[in-house]
Amino acid sequence: MNATLAPAALPVPVSFEFYPPTTEAGGEKLKGVVQELGSVAPEFFSVTYGAGGSTQDRTLSTVIDIARMGFEAAPHLSCVGSTRAKITEIMATYRAQDIRRLVALRGDLPSGTATAGEFRYASELIAFIRETEGSDLRIEVAAYPEYHPQQRYAKRDLQHFADKIKAGADAAITQFFFNPDAYFHFVDEVRALGVEVPIVPGIMPFHNYARIAQFAMRDGIEIPRWVALKMEGYMDDTASIRAFGLEVVSKLCERLVAGGAPSLHFYTLNQSALVLQICQRLGTR
């Protein structure tokens, strides 16, 4: 049984990200995870959208399930492979389900895809959604404290981010990171560009060190050397890996909250235990 936490104990609001389950059993399991994480009164749950829209139907069904459980849900929506007509159709479906929050992304091309669609950048997608849907929709976008892995120049990446906010985004959620100074520096840089929206740190618990290390290498995210060496030194000692990872991420969250982060967004990998433990620590320290 996972530990739960009284909502009032959390120092800042939290939100959680899921990926769409691929099986009926996975869908039922996720409903239990939603209920468990719902014990901390999250601001919303977001649901990812596969490369080129490959999980569109499952994203929608997962969002609808979450909404029916009484929580706010925010589907991801990406540019890749999208047309204006397709986005209009998707937004009509969301409107019919009373879903008025989403995460707008450029997205990555799936293997073998020849076209990126009618939108080159997330800023173009956001501008189109604002033009067609109005201002009552809440739009979150991505931010990269250690810069986008495909961008060679930091200044250009910062400008792309500012363009998304100018196009109509309400807030940003960062890629996960383990260096809080990278987040604070990024916030300072975009504030200097006139960006005033909330920038929410994305938090990745060490659900599985090897898997998280693989994600980090792929996306150009630094795992501090001392953390990596200690993790690798534990070898097959899963209890020590879990305990150490929990302490590292909890301290990261504490540092972010103390430094003024407006809220925290957790990448759950469809699991609740570690996230709930981190929330418990945040609420009791």
Secondary structure, 3 states (H helix, E strand, C coil): CCCCCCHHHCCCCEEEEECCCCCHHHHHHHHHHHHHHHHHCCCCEEECCCHHHCCHHHHHHHHHHHHHCCCCEEEEEECCCECHHHHHHHHHHHHHCCCCEEEEECCCCCCCCCCCECCCCHHHHHHHHHHHHCCCCEEEEEECCCCCCCCCCHHHHHHHHHHHHHHCCCEEEEEECCCHHHHHHHHHHHHHCCCCCCEEEEECCCCCHHHHHHHHHHHCCCCCHHHHHHHHHHCCCHHHHHHHHHHHHHHHHHHHHHCCCCCEEEECCCCCHHHHHHHHHHHHC
